[in-house]
């Protein structure tokens, strides 16, 4: 049985990204164990370790994630899983990173935690060239991190971010990490007002204290993210720094009650 397209699945229901990768590494889990834990928690999309950025490690990370996603798709073909490669769009070796992920057969690319538009656009151009050389196309998620004022750390606005990435027609665009789930509510509303793309949001669990503890626990995290869905602002949700499979499971239980933003817009428009 062939796996369904992520585009088709995303039109039907809210998709779940996984949670924090470094959070789990610090607890002693291996990448394979991290993928398995998030897939068991219900994640539709798992990401490779963003730190696996040279060609060899990116290729290995892609293979590990892809194998885990394929195994869980085989267990339940009605809930296909997808492995995306996580890439920081300001790194010097972005081309090498992307090439390794593509060589590993990754399902898609996530350019995440973008802090400025210019390096993000350069990264998108690099991916466009790499896929054109191969004669392939992969879905791309583009995500920026924001200051407390709701701007990229470069000072650029939500509109600046959207205008820059929209021409590349990514699978989804939105925000991750930042200052916790509440901090993204206003920027998501701003993006919703101008975006024809799917919108993704995967905040961190707040800012850690001096002991490394994150303040927003899983149920409170899910309750806050639920406000995104109630307002029809997002299509894809997940977690970033400080979140674990417990958080993703809580999001999954909650998200079943809601339709994705684009589906609502079609019905209402």
N, C-alpha and C positions, 0 to 999 in steps of 0.2 A: 504493500500500500504506500503510495507516494505521500510525502508530507505536504500538508497544505501550505500555501503561501502566507507569509507573515502579514502581508497586506490584507488578505481576505480575513484572517483571524482578527486583526486589529479593527476591522470595520464592524465586527460583531460584538466584541466585548473589550472591557478595559484590560490591558496587558500589564503583567507584573514583571518588573525588573528585579534583579537580585539586590542584595544589600552590600554593606561594607566588606571589601576584600581584606584590606589591611587590618581591620578589626578582628577578623577571624584568624589571620596569620599570627597576630600577636597572642592569640589564645592557643597557638601550637598546631593548628590544622594545616594540612597540606592543600595545595590548589585543588587536587582531585576531590579531597574530602569537602572542601568549601563548596565546590560546584554541586556535589551530591546533596549537601545539606540544604542549599537553596532550592534545588530542584524538588526535593522532598517537601519543602515548605510551600511549593506551588509556583515558583518563578517560571514565567514563560521564556524569559531572556536571561541568560547568564553571561557575565563578562570575564574576560581574561584579566590577569593582574596587570595593571597599568605600568608597573615597574619592569615587566618583561619586555624590554624595548629594543634590544639588539635582535638581529635577524634570527639567530639560532633559538634564543629563548622565546621570542614571539611565535615562531613556528611551533615549538613544543607546546607552548601555552594554548595556541589555537587548536592543536590536535587533541589535547586533553579536554578542553571545553567542548569541542565538537563531538567527541566520543561520548561524553556524559549526556549531552543534549540528545543525541541520536538514541542512546540506550533508553532514556525516559520516554522519548517519542514512541519507541517500540513497545514499551509497557502499556502506554495509553495513546494510541494514534489519534484519538479525538481531542487530545490536548498536546499539540505539537510544541516542541521546545526548540529554542534557537540560541546559538552561541555567537556572541559578538566580541570583537576585539576592542579593548579599551585603549585609547591613545590620548596622551596629553598634547594638545595642539601647539604648544610653544617649544617643544623639545627640538634639539638640533638634529636628531636622527629620525625624524618622523617618516621619511621615505623608507629607511631601512626597517623601521617598525611595521609600517603598513605592508611592505613587501613580505615580511615574515608571516604576518597574519594571513595574507592572501595565499601564500604558499601552503599554509596549514589548513586551507579549506574553510576558513571562517565564514559564517553566514552573513555577517554584517560588521560595520565599524561604528564605534562610539567615540567621537571627539568630545571629551568631557573636561569639566572644570576650566573652561576657557576663561581667561582673564582679560583678553583684549581681542578686538576684531581682526586686526591685520594678520597675526600669526594663525588665527583660525582659518581665515580665507586662504592663506598660503597652504595650510594642511589640506583643505578641501580640494584645492587645485592639484596638489600632489597625488591625492587619492584618485581624482578624476583621470589624471594622466596614467597612473598605474593600472587602473581597470580598463582604460581604453587600449593600452598595449596588449592586454590579455584578451580583449574582446568580451569582457564580462561586465556585469553590473551588480552591485551589492547595496542593500539598504543601509542608510547612514543616519545615525542619531547625532545631533549636535546639541551640546549643553554647556551653558556658561554658569559660573559661580558669581554671586552678587554680594555687594556690600550691604550694610544695614540701610543705606539710602536707596537700595533697589537699582544700583548701577553696577556695571562691570568694574572691577578694580582699576581699569584704565580710565574710568570716568565716563565711558560710553553708555548710552541709554539702552533700554529694552528695544526701542524702535531702531536704533543703530545696529544692534545685534541682529534683529530680524531682517532688516533690509539687506545686510551683508550676506546672510546665509540663504535667503529665500531663493535666489537665482540658481542655487545648486540643487533645489528641489529635494531636500533630504526627506527621509522617511518620517522623521519627527525632529522638533527643536524645542528647547526649553531650558530648565535650570536644575542644577544639582548642588549639593553641599550647602553653602551659604550659612545662615545663622539659625537653622532649624526650620521646621515646617511652617510655623506662623509667619516667618520672614518672607516667604515666597508668595503669600496670598495676593498682595497688591501687584507685584510684577507679573504674576500669572494672568491676572485680570487685564493688565495692560497688553500682554501678548495676545490674549484671546481676542481683544478688540481689533487687532490688525492682522492676525495670522490666518492663512489658508492651509497651513500645515497641521499635522497632528502635533499635539503638545505633550511634552514629557516633563515630569517633576519627580526628582528623587533627592529630597533634602537629607541633611545629616540630622542626628539626634541632638541638636543644639551644640553649644560650645562646651568642651570638656573643662572640668575644674583642674586644680593643680595636682590632683591625684590621677587624672586621666578618665574620670567618671563623666559620662554624658548624662545630662539632666532629664531628657525626655524619654520616658520608658515606652515600651512597645504599644500598649493600649492607648495611651495618651497620644502617641505618634500617629496611630491609625485614626483616632478620632479627629485629629487636626487635618490630616490628609483627606478625610472624608468630606471636609468642607470644600475642597477643590472639586470633588465629584458632585456634591449637591449643587454647586454653582455652575456645573457644566464646563469646567475650565481645562480638563485634562483628558488624555486618551491612554497614557502610560504612566504608571507610578512605580516607585521603588524606594530604596533607601541608600544613603551614602554613609559617611563617617559615623561610627558608633552604632550602626544598625547591624542586626544579626538575623539568622533565619526566623527567630521568634517574631521579629518585626514584620518580615515579609509574610509570614503566616497570618498575622493579624490584619495586614493590608488585604490579603486574599479573601479572608472571611468577610470583610467589610465591602470589598469592591464588587462582589457578586450581585449586590443590590442595584448597581448603577450601569448605565449604558455609556459608551465612550462619547466624548464631546462631539466628534464629527458626525456620529449617528444622530445625536440630538439636533445638530444644526441642519441636517438634511430633513428631519421630520418637521422642524419648526420653520424652515425656510422654503 
